[in-house]
Amino acid sequence: MATNSTKPLTIFLWNANGIFQNLNELQIVLNEKKIKIALISETHLVKSSTYKIHGYEIIKADHPDGTAHGGTALIISNQIEHSPLPPLRSCNIQSAGITLKINSVPISIASCYFPPEISFPTPELIILLQSLSNSYILGVDFNAKHQTWSRSTNTRGRALHNLITQKHLKVLSIPSPTYWPSHVNRHPDTIDFFITKLSNRFTANATNLNDPASDHTPVLLHIGAQPLMKPNRPTITPGFTNWNKFRDILSKKTILNIKLKSPSNIDSAINKFTNDIQVAAKDSLTLRLSNNPSPELRKLLTDKRIARSIWQRTRNPDDKSRYNILLNKLKSLLKIHKNDSYKNYLQNLSLKNGSLWRKTKSILRLKEITPPLQRPNNTLAVTDSEKADALANELSTVFIPHTISPPPLHLQMVTESLFSPLPMALPAKPTSPAEIRGIIKKLANGKSPGHDLITNKIIKNLPAKTIIYLTHIYNATLRLSYFPTTWKSSVIITILKPGKPPENPSSYRPISLLPVLGKVLEKILLKRVSVITNENKNLPNFRFGFRASHSTTHQLHRLADTISTALETKKYCAGVFLDVAKAFDTVWHEGLLFKLKTLFPAPYYLLLKSYLDNRTFKKKTTIGTYADDTALLSTAADHITASLQLQLHIDTLSQWFIKWKIKVNESKSSFVTFALRPHNCPPISMNNTIIPHSNEVKYLGLIFDRRLTWSSYLKDKRKKLNSRLHLLRPLLRSNLALPFKLILYKTLLQPLWVYGVVIWGSAKQSNKGTTQAFQNICCRIITGAPWYISNNAINSDLRIFSVNETATIYYKRFHALLQSNSNQLIRDLATPALPGNPTIRLKRNWCRDLKIL
């Protein structure tokens, strides 16, 4: 993108002496002065400190001891193309930096803070400079004095000056002081300035600024060039859309008399349809308007700047008093202005226009700064293009089948089947405008669009005439067994996996963003495929993933039943929980097509892309699968027999995995002995690798511990609830209407602990108490009730059920639907007793007991 050199790049340098107390004024100054990059030292933040500045991205480096002192931050406009550098957090230097391009030249910019109470850290500064680009700018509170830039010289200043001379660096400072001590015996001096290594083609000069307020004066560095800017976010609806106008324009553009007799005809019709939607959306656009600061606020800012300038010139106590009065008045007015604006904003939040959900989404979304990616050769991928290449190289090694050699006879059977002619079959059942409208109506508004930038909201506003046009296209694809190429082209984005190192390319999960028009066609196909699989009973009963009326709770209930029966009958239950390696990324296409051809008529064989499994296993074990999450349980009176039965099943599974080129991560799988007795079951191996033994395992979101007490799961869940509450606390304590607060709790907090309550709801009260205490805390925050109001009274007024009541209600609702399920394994969960009807000897409740509590 071309840069605009007529407006210089302004870099703001300031020691905040605690950023939170000056944040309101800082936001105004950044917007008013159009500052693109701000370098802030002495932020006084800790790891958990979070703050946002609209239109900017914040990169921070806090003091390593975890206390609120020192620290630095770099604030950069989110319009600038940049890449963050790894932050430096040591007791001697804290540094946050970025790399960007100015006039096509890579330049590093860093904000640093050098604490004054130690010797000048020359070795660490050298290492920092070596980590930057060939050209760089450092804006620093050095706490170092030298007559080159200050009124006096000290030891730290001599060390810094020697380094600057050796490295042939430039010092950019202002002639007036930047540090204005309040103590009368200390003199103002210059300790905040820039050191640079820039080409002579860049003009650079520094000036001072009297805003915002601290004991340091901000410094502005003006660079006679502009950095590379980010392209505008791709969207065809950047403002407000007049949907009536959109529908009118699109109706006039749509011509129903189209030729759809070949794949090329379909592609041409889709391209025209897509272009018509994009043009109609852009022609129906109304841009948003921006807000300006109030005149009263502008005048007070001007008066405060003048008063500070006068005091800095005269050092007269009366002038300082007048400046302090204006400063305190400004802070008070900014606080009132911000509170009033926030109050007005909250009062206008609504469920109807989605503003309430947008606000909560912005609060809950903690944007992590992505550091440079580390390539296999240990070099860093810094720019977006370099990161994209690094991720692409990683994905190229992922999306290939595993190097597993199935038996030759099996390979021959698959190959012969694929080359055999397709049998005659009727075309797929055509769709209708009513079916398409029903699918579109259920689409969620907030989903990201594909490469055509057509969102779900746009699709929901299509006029009736274009729905008919779309019906013709879909029926042509079904008739010709052709899935349009443009709808198979996806945009890949990557999301960091929880708890994984962000610098490793393998830590990112690829997400494919497909065009929504293609997703609608997939849903049309799914309806027809589901009918065939249900009629032919191709899926084994124990496979619950991606099936209607088959939830994770059903599978969890089956496993809990098996373990509960073992504990009641004094038996051992050996369990293996397999980690299938990249199950959906490394599909063996020939094997998949073989299954599709075997199971489905010819029209669907050419279109379907899904997993099916026609194998069942009959062992003295319990098997449960949900997508690629597989669990196997074996129960026996002694621990040796339990392991032996499980090992036999594992051996059979190993042969099946080899046959279909599926790889299992043995080291990431888990082996658990569920028992009240002391012994562990003998080790289980898979492919000559011992599966690690553990006392607990996480399966489908629940943590199964050795004695099935759910203690570990509920403790872990309370930590996650506390983190979510910390983010939502400002909204729950605000003057937002009580019904809205209650909705936020029921939609954003309660679902976190309600999941699986029909399974763990039978745990003893001491384990469930942490969840009940959390709900009580939330209800008090929502209502603002004083300490003498009982929790029961608050819950009763809000009509919120306790954890015990919720577990009972949910289980009864869950149990009522079991008998009508088509899967016999799920219908078996409706029996009044545990499997095998054992004598109940333990003084504890199981899942089924919730039905009678």
Solvent accessible surface area in square Angstrom, and as a share of the most:
residue,aa,sasa,rsa
1,M,136,0.61
2,A,99,0.76
3,T,52,0.30
4,N,78,0.40
5,S,71,0.46
6,T,113,0.66
7,K,135,0.57
8,P,67,0.42
9,L,0,0.00
10,T,18,0.10
11,I,0,0.00
12,F,0,0.00
13,L,1,0.00
14,W,1,0.00
15,N,0,0.00
16,A,0,0.00
17,N,55,0.28
18,G,8,0.08
19,I,0,0.00
20,F,104,0.43
21,Q,113,0.50
22,N,5,0.03
23,L,16,0.08
24,N,39,0.20
25,E,4,0.02
26,L,0,0.00
27,Q,42,0.19
28,I,25,0.13
29,V,0,0.00
30,L,0,0.00
31,N,94,0.48
32,E,55,0.25
33,K,77,0.33
34,K,153,0.65
35,I,0,0.00
36,K,52,0.22
37,I,0,0.00
38,A,0,0.00
39,L,0,0.00
40,I,0,0.00
41,S,1,0.00
42,E,32,0.14
43,T,1,0.00
44,H,54,0.24
45,L,2,0.01
46,V,39,0.23
47,K,186,0.79
48,S,81,0.52
49,S,18,0.12
50,T,84,0.49
51,Y,26,0.10
52,K,125,0.53
53,I,6,0.03
54,H,174,0.78
55,G,29,0.28
56,Y,34,0.13
57,E,23,0.10
58,I,31,0.16
59,I,7,0.03
60,K,49,0.21
61,A,0,0.00
62,D,13,0.07
63,H,15,0.07
64,P,62,0.39
65,D,77,0.40
66,G,48,0.46
67,T,72,0.42
68,A,64,0.50
69,H,70,0.31
70,G,4,0.04
71,G,0,0.00
72,T,0,0.00
73,A,0,0.00
74,L,0,0.00
75,I,0,0.00
76,I,0,0.00
77,S,7,0.04
78,N,69,0.35
79,Q,101,0.45
80,I,0,0.00
81,E,38,0.17
82,H,16,0.07
83,S,4,0.02
84,P,11,0.07
85,L,20,0.10
86,P,74,0.47
87,P,49,0.31
88,L,57,0.28
89,R,123,0.45
90,S,26,0.17
91,C,81,0.48
92,N,46,0.24
93,I,0,0.00
94,Q,0,0.00
95,S,4,0.03
96,A,0,0.00
97,G,4,0.04
98,I,0,0.00
99,T,15,0.09
100,L,5,0.02
101,K,80,0.34
102,I,0,0.00
103,N,52,0.27
104,S,96,0.62
105,V,25,0.14
106,P,66,0.41
107,I,0,0.00
108,S,0,0.00
109,I,0,0.00
110,A,1,0.01
111,S,0,0.00
112,C,0,0.00
113,Y,13,0.05
114,F,0,0.00
115,P,6,0.04
116,P,70,0.44
117,E,126,0.56
118,I,58,0.29
119,S,97,0.62
120,F,20,0.08
121,P,9,0.06
122,T,37,0.21
123,P,93,0.58
124,E,45,0.20
125,L,0,0.00
126,I,48,0.24
127,I,115,0.58
128,L,16,0.08
129,L,11,0.05
130,Q,130,0.58
131,S,76,0.49
132,L,20,0.10
133,S,30,0.19
134,N,135,0.69
135,S,17,0.11
136,Y,11,0.04
137,I,1,0.00
138,L,0,0.00
139,G,0,0.00
140,V,0,0.00
141,D,2,0.01
142,F,0,0.00
143,N,27,0.14
144,A,0,0.00
145,K,61,0.26
146,H,33,0.15
147,Q,135,0.60
148,T,79,0.46
149,W,16,0.06
150,S,15,0.09
151,R,147,0.54
152,S,39,0.25
153,T,44,0.26
154,N,50,0.26
155,T,104,0.61
156,R,25,0.09
157,G,0,0.00
158,R,129,0.47
159,A,31,0.24
160,L,0,0.00
161,H,54,0.24
162,N,83,0.43
163,L,3,0.02
164,I,11,0.05
165,T,83,0.48
166,Q,127,0.57
167,K,72,0.31
168,H,161,0.72
169,L,17,0.09
170,K,94,0.40
171,V,38,0.22
172,L,32,0.16
173,S,36,0.23
174,I,7,0.03
175,P,142,0.89
176,S,39,0.25
177,P,36,0.23
178,T,0,0.00
179,Y,48,0.18
180,W,22,0.08
181,P,4,0.02
182,S,97,0.63
183,H,96,0.43
184,V,136,0.78
185,N,117,0.60
186,R,147,0.54
187,H,112,0.50
188,P,25,0.15
189,D,5,0.03
190,T,5,0.03
191,I,9,0.05
192,D,2,0.01
193,F,0,0.00
194,F,0,0.00
195,I,1,0.00
196,T,1,0.01
197,K,95,0.40
198,L,22,0.11
199,S,48,0.31
200,N,134,0.69
201,R,155,0.56
202,F,13,0.05
203,T,93,0.54
204,A,33,0.25
205,N,82,0.42
206,A,22,0.17
207,T,58,0.34
208,N,66,0.34
209,L,22,0.11
210,N,23,0.12
211,D,0,0.00
212,P,0,0.00
213,A,3,0.03
214,S,28,0.18
215,D,47,0.24
216,H,8,0.03
217,T,1,0.01
218,P,0,0.00
219,V,0,0.00
220,L,15,0.07
221,L,0,0.00
222,H,44,0.19
223,I,1,0.00
224,G,34,0.33
225,A,0,0.00
226,Q,21,0.09
227,P,0,0.00
228,L,50,0.25
229,M,43,0.19
230,K,67,0.28
231,P,92,0.58
232,N,144,0.74
233,R,204,0.74
234,P,93,0.59
235,T,56,0.33
236,I,5,0.03
237,T,35,0.20
238,P,66,0.42
239,G,11,0.10
240,F,119,0.49
241,T,23,0.13
242,N,74,0.38
243,W,49,0.17
244,N,111,0.57
245,K,96,0.41
246,F,0,0.00
247,R,76,0.28
248,D,72,0.37
249,I,33,0.17
250,L,0,0.00
251,S,32,0.21
252,K,157,0.66
253,K,70,0.30
254,T,6,0.03
255,I,104,0.53
256,L,59,0.29
257,N,142,0.73
258,I,51,0.26
259,K,136,0.58
260,L,18,0.09
261,K,153,0.65
262,S,36,0.23
263,P,59,0.37
264,S,72,0.46
265,N,35,0.18
266,I,0,0.00
267,D,41,0.21
268,S,69,0.45
269,A,9,0.07
270,I,1,0.01
271,N,90,0.46
272,K,87,0.37
273,F,4,0.02
274,T,20,0.11
275,N,79,0.41
276,D,14,0.07
277,I,0,0.00
278,Q,44,0.20
279,V,53,0.30
280,A,0,0.00
281,A,0,0.00
282,K,117,0.50
283,D,74,0.38
284,S,3,0.02
285,L,52,0.26
286,T,80,0.46
287,L,126,0.63
288,R,147,0.54
289,L,174,0.86
290,S,102,0.66
291,N,150,0.77
292,N,128,0.66
293,P,50,0.31
294,S,41,0.26
295,P,113,0.71
296,E,112,0.50
297,L,4,0.02
298,R,108,0.39
299,K,133,0.57
300,L,14,0.07
301,L,2,0.01
302,T,63,0.37
303,D,38,0.20
304,K,0,0.00
305,R,47,0.17
306,I,93,0.47
307,A,2,0.02
308,R,3,0.01
309,S,38,0.25
310,I,55,0.28
311,W,19,0.07
312,Q,23,0.10
313,R,175,0.64
314,T,66,0.38
315,R,84,0.31
316,N,63,0.32
317,P,103,0.65
318,D,106,0.55
319,D,36,0.19
320,K,49,0.21
321,S,60,0.38
322,R,124,0.45
323,Y,10,0.04
324,N,55,0.28
325,I,115,0.59
326,L,25,0.12
327,L,23,0.11
328,N,94,0.48
329,K,119,0.50
330,L,0,0.00
331,K,73,0.31
332,S,56,0.36
333,L,38,0.19
334,L,6,0.03
335,K,126,0.53
336,I,95,0.48
337,H,80,0.36
338,K,97,0.41
339,N,81,0.41
340,D,80,0.42
341,S,55,0.36
342,Y,75,0.28
343,K,103,0.44
344,N,87,0.45
345,Y,94,0.36
346,L,2,0.01
347,Q,112,0.50
348,N,95,0.49
349,L,5,0.02
350,S,28,0.18
351,L,64,0.32
352,K,200,0.85
353,N,92,0.47
354,G,19,0.19
355,S,16,0.10
356,L,0,0.00
357,W,89,0.31
358,R,148,0.54
359,K,37,0.16
360,T,3,0.02
361,K,110,0.47
362,S,40,0.26
363,I,28,0.14
364,L,40,0.20
365,R,131,0.48
366,L,89,0.44
367,K,148,0.63
368,E,127,0.57
369,I,54,0.27
370,T,55,0.32
371,P,23,0.14
372,P,2,0.01
373,L,3,0.01
374,Q,75,0.33
375,R,72,0.26
376,P,143,0.90
377,N,104,0.53
378,N,110,0.56
379,T,62,0.36
380,L,81,0.41
381,A,0,0.00
382,V,26,0.15
383,T,39,0.22
384,D,75,0.39
385,S,74,0.48
386,E,58,0.26
387,K,24,0.10
388,A,58,0.45
389,D,88,0.46
390,A,10,0.07
391,L,30,0.15
392,A,55,0.43
393,N,101,0.52
394,E,49,0.22
395,L,27,0.14
396,S,73,0.47
397,T,90,0.53
398,V,14,0.08
399,F,93,0.39
400,I,93,0.47
401,P,55,0.34
402,H,29,0.13
403,T,144,0.84
404,I,37,0.19
405,S,97,0.63
406,P,7,0.04
407,P,64,0.40
408,P,109,0.69
409,L,144,0.72
410,H,10,0.05
411,L,66,0.33
412,Q,99,0.44
413,M,88,0.39
414,V,2,0.01
415,T,68,0.39
416,E,103,0.46
417,S,27,0.17
418,L,42,0.21
419,F,173,0.72
420,S,47,0.30
421,P,123,0.77
422,L,71,0.35
423,P,94,0.59
424,M,192,0.86
425,A,45,0.35
426,L,158,0.78
427,P,84,0.53
428,A,7,0.06
429,K,139,0.59
430,P,87,0.54
431,T,11,0.06
432,S,46,0.30
433,P,40,0.25
434,A,72,0.56
435,E,35,0.16
436,I,0,0.00
437,R,110,0.40
438,G,33,0.32
439,I,10,0.05
440,I,10,0.05
441,K,165,0.70
442,K,176,0.75
443,L,15,0.07
444,A,52,0.40
445,N,86,0.44
446,G,66,0.63
447,K,119,0.51
448,S,55,0.36
449,P,35,0.22
450,G,3,0.03
451,H,77,0.34
452,D,9,0.05
453,L,42,0.21
454,I,0,0.00
455,T,30,0.18
456,N,11,0.05
457,K,96,0.41
458,I,1,0.00
459,I,1,0.01
460,K,75,0.32
461,N,24,0.12
462,L,16,0.08
463,P,15,0.09
464,A,61,0.47
465,K,78,0.33
466,T,0,0.00
467,I,8,0.04
468,I,62,0.32
469,Y,6,0.02
470,L,0,0.00
471,T,7,0.04
472,H,73,0.32
473,I,0,0.00
474,Y,0,0.00
475,N,34,0.17
476,A,0,0.00
477,T,1,0.01
478,L,2,0.01
479,R,127,0.46
480,L,61,0.30
481,S,23,0.15
482,Y,44,0.17
483,F,27,0.11
484,P,0,0.00
485,T,85,0.50
486,T,36,0.21
487,W,5,0.02
488,K,102,0.43
489,S,55,0.35
490,S,42,0.27
491,V,60,0.35
492,I,78,0.39
493,I,72,0.37
494,T,44,0.25
495,I,88,0.45
496,L,58,0.29
497,K,56,0.24
498,P,120,0.75
499,G,87,0.84
500,K,91,0.38
501,P,60,0.38
502,P,46,0.29
503,E,67,0.30
504,N,61,0.31
505,P,14,0.09
506,S,53,0.34
507,S,4,0.03
508,Y,22,0.08
509,R,109,0.40
510,P,32,0.20
511,I,59,0.30
512,S,60,0.39
513,L,29,0.14
514,L,42,0.21
515,P,0,0.00
516,V,4,0.02
517,L,0,0.00
518,G,2,0.02
519,K,61,0.26
520,V,0,0.00
521,L,1,0.01
522,E,74,0.33
523,K,89,0.38
524,I,0,0.00
525,L,8,0.04
526,L,113,0.56
527,K,103,0.44
528,R,20,0.07
529,V,12,0.07
530,S,40,0.26
531,V,81,0.46
532,I,26,0.13
533,T,14,0.08
534,N,104,0.53
535,E,127,0.57
536,N,81,0.42
537,K,167,0.71
538,N,25,0.13
539,L,35,0.17
540,P,6,0.04
541,N,69,0.35
542,F,17,0.07
543,R,50,0.18
544,F,0,0.00
545,G,6,0.06
546,F,163,0.68
547,R,53,0.20
548,A,94,0.73
549,S,82,0.53
550,H,12,0.05
551,S,44,0.29
552,T,30,0.18
553,T,21,0.12
554,H,21,0.09
555,Q,0,0.00
556,L,0,0.00
557,H,0,0.00
558,R,27,0.10
559,L,1,0.00
560,A,1,0.01
561,D,4,0.02
562,T,26,0.15
563,I,0,0.00
564,S,2,0.01
565,T,24,0.14
566,A,0,0.00
567,L,1,0.01
568,E,3,0.01
569,T,49,0.28
570,K,120,0.51
571,K,73,0.31
572,Y,1,0.00
573,C,0,0.00
574,A,0,0.00
575,G,0,0.00
576,V,0,0.00
577,F,11,0.05
578,L,10,0.05
579,D,50,0.26
580,V,20,0.11
581,A,8,0.06
582,K,100,0.42
583,A,22,0.17
584,F,96,0.40
585,D,45,0.23
586,T,9,0.05
587,V,26,0.15
588,W,20,0.07
589,H,119,0.53
590,E,82,0.37
591,G,2,0.02
592,L,32,0.16
593,L,68,0.34
594,F,30,0.13
595,K,20,0.09
596,L,1,0.01
597,K,29,0.12
598,T,85,0.49
599,L,21,0.11
600,F,12,0.05
601,P,51,0.32
602,A,16,0.13
603,P,12,0.08
604,Y,18,0.07
605,Y,25,0.09
606,L,98,0.49
607,L,11,0.06
608,L,17,0.08
609,K,162,0.69
610,S,48,0.31
611,Y,93,0.35
612,L,18,0.09
613,D,7,0.04
614,N,79,0.41
615,R,94,0.34
616,T,87,0.51
617,F,41,0.17
618,K,189,0.80
619,K,89,0.38
620,K,161,0.68
621,T,28,0.16
622,T,30,0.17
623,I,15,0.08
624,G,0,0.00
625,T,7,0.04
626,Y,48,0.18
627,A,26,0.20
628,D,48,0.25
629,D,59,0.31
630,T,12,0.07
631,A,0,0.00
632,L,0,0.00
633,L,1,0.01
634,S,1,0.00
635,T,45,0.26
636,A,11,0.08
637,A,64,0.50
638,D,58,0.30
639,H,44,0.20
640,I,109,0.55
641,T,51,0.30
642,A,0,0.00
643,S,6,0.04
644,L,105,0.52
645,Q,31,0.14
646,L,0,0.00
647,Q,38,0.17
648,L,94,0.47
649,H,2,0.01
650,I,0,0.00
651,D,65,0.34
652,T,46,0.27
653,L,6,0.03
654,S,13,0.09
655,Q,129,0.57
656,W,29,0.10
657,F,17,0.07
658,I,69,0.35
659,K,44,0.19
660,W,20,0.07
661,K,40,0.17
662,I,46,0.23
663,K,88,0.37
664,V,4,0.02
665,N,37,0.19
666,E,23,0.11
667,S,87,0.56
668,K,135,0.57
669,S,3,0.02
670,S,25,0.16
671,F,1,0.01
672,V,0,0.00
673,T,0,0.00
674,F,0,0.00
675,A,0,0.00
676,L,48,0.24
677,R,92,0.33
678,P,115,0.72
679,H,103,0.46
680,N,77,0.39
681,C,5,0.03
682,P,43,0.27
683,P,93,0.58
684,I,1,0.00
685,S,33,0.21
686,M,3,0.01
687,N,81,0.41
688,N,157,0.80
689,T,55,0.32
690,I,103,0.52
691,I,2,0.01
692,P,58,0.36
693,H,74,0.33
694,S,38,0.24
695,N,95,0.48
696,E,70,0.32
697,V,13,0.08
698,K,117,0.49
699,Y,8,0.03
700,L,26,0.13
701,G,30,0.29
702,L,0,0.00
703,I,21,0.10
704,F,0,0.00
705,D,16,0.08
706,R,36,0.13
707,R,113,0.41
708,L,5,0.02
709,T,41,0.24
710,W,8,0.03
711,S,30,0.19
712,S,35,0.22
713,Y,5,0.02
714,L,2,0.01
715,K,128,0.54
716,D,47,0.24
717,K,25,0.11
718,R,48,0.18
719,K,142,0.60
720,K,95,0.40
721,L,1,0.00
722,N,66,0.34
723,S,72,0.46
724,R,65,0.24
725,L,5,0.03
726,H,110,0.49
727,L,33,0.17
728,L,0,0.00
729,R,71,0.26
730,P,75,0.47
731,L,0,0.00
732,L,0,0.00
733,R,159,0.58
734,S,20,0.13
735,N,69,0.35
736,L,7,0.03
737,A,54,0.42
738,L,82,0.41
739,P,82,0.52
740,F,50,0.21
741,K,19,0.08
742,L,29,0.14
743,I,49,0.25
744,L,0,0.00
745,Y,0,0.00
746,K,83,0.35
747,T,63,0.37
748,L,31,0.15
749,L,0,0.00
750,Q,30,0.14
751,P,63,0.40
752,L,47,0.23
753,W,0,0.00
754,V,17,0.10
755,Y,77,0.29
756,G,6,0.06
757,V,2,0.01
758,V,9,0.05
759,I,0,0.00
760,W,1,0.00
761,G,0,0.00
762,S,10,0.07
763,A,12,0.09
764,K,132,0.56
765,Q,95,0.42
766,S,84,0.54
767,N,22,0.11
768,K,14,0.06
769,G,28,0.27
770,T,50,0.29
771,T,1,0.01
772,Q,32,0.14
773,A,41,0.32
774,F,0,0.00
775,Q,0,0.00
776,N,25,0.13
777,I,71,0.36
778,C,0,0.00
779,C,1,0.01
780,R,60,0.22
781,I,19,0.10
782,I,3,0.02
783,T,53,0.31
784,G,62,0.59
785,A,25,0.19
786,P,58,0.37
787,W,219,0.77
788,Y,143,0.54
789,I,59,0.30
790,S,62,0.40
791,N,55,0.28
792,N,123,0.63
793,A,41,0.32
794,I,7,0.03
795,N,15,0.08
796,S,79,0.51
797,D,116,0.60
798,L,14,0.07
799,R,208,0.76
800,I,10,0.05
801,F,114,0.47
802,S,31,0.20
803,V,1,0.00
804,N,61,0.31
805,E,86,0.39
806,T,6,0.04
807,A,0,0.00
808,T,20,0.12
809,I,59,0.30
810,Y,74,0.28
811,Y,0,0.00
812,K,97,0.41
813,R,141,0.51
814,F,27,0.11
815,H,33,0.15
816,A,74,0.57
817,L,120,0.60
818,L,0,0.00
819,Q,122,0.54
820,S,95,0.61
821,N,14,0.07
822,S,101,0.65
823,N,3,0.02
824,Q,83,0.37
825,L,48,0.24
826,I,0,0.00
827,R,72,0.26
828,D,62,0.32
829,L,6,0.03
830,A,8,0.07
831,T,63,0.36
832,P,118,0.74
833,A,34,0.27
834,L,11,0.05
835,P,62,0.39
836,G,81,0.78
837,N,115,0.59
838,P,20,0.13
839,T,118,0.69
840,I,99,0.50
841,R,101,0.37
842,L,33,0.16
843,K,209,0.88
844,R,71,0.26
845,N,64,0.33
846,W,13,0.04
847,C,6,0.04
848,R,14,0.05
849,D,37,0.19
850,L,2,0.01
851,K,63,0.27
852,I,134,0.68
853,L,109,0.54
